[in-house]
Amino acid sequence: MIYISLLTVAMLGAGVAAYFLKDLIAAVVACAAVSLIASLLFYLLQAPDVAMAEAAIGAGLSTAVFVIAIRKTERYEK
């Protein structure tokens, strides 16, 4: 139970960091951290199939697409 609470607080912290970061690559990394923490929470809540899908698509594929898109545009928010 304490692990779930700690992971939830960490996920909220990463989400707030993603919102306030001006460096878009750092914001994407924070979003990937949210996805990875969500996949850990799913695993702890006895849903390993959902955890694997979240880790693969949410943290892996989405992060790659965002990084490629940011590399083709400006890296820092104005």
N, C-alpha and C positions, 0 to 999 in steps of 0.2 A: 504494500500500500504506500509506503514511503517513497519507493522508486517511482511510482506513478505520479505522485505529487511533485517530486523533484524534476521529473521529465516534463511535466506540464508547465512548471515555472520556467524551465530552460527553453521550452518551445515558445512561450509567450515572450521571453527576453529576446530570442532570435527574431521573432516577428516584429517586435518594436525596433530592433536594430535595423532590420531590412527596410523599415519605413523611413527611418531618419538618416540612413547613410546616403551620402552624395555620390560616392563612387559606385557606379552601377554594377561592376563586377563583384564588389564586396557585398552589395545588396543581393545579388544572385546567389552568392555563397551562403548568405544568411537564410535565404529562402530554401536552399538545399538542406541546410541544417534543420529547418522546420520540418521538411519532408522526412529526413532521416529520423528525427525524434518521433515523428508521428508513426513511422514504421516500427520503431522500438515499442511504442505504446500499444500498437496493434498486436505485436508479438506477445507482449506481457498480458494482453487481454484475451489470449488464446485464439487469435486469428492469424495464423502464420501465412496463409495464402494471401490475405489482404496486405499483410506486412511486406511480403515479397513484391507484390504488384506496386505498392507505394514506393518502395525503395528503388525499383527498376524504372518506373515511369516518372514518379514525382521527383526523386532526387537525381536520377541518372539522365533520362532523356530530356526532361524539361530544362535541366541545368545546361545541358549541351546546346540545346536550341537557343536559349537565352544568351549564352556566351558567344555563339556564332553571330547572332543578331547584333550584339553590342560591339563586337569586333568590326562590324561593317558600318557602324555609326560612331557617335561620340561616346567616350567612356564616362565622362563626368557630367552630372546633371547641372544645368545652369540655374 
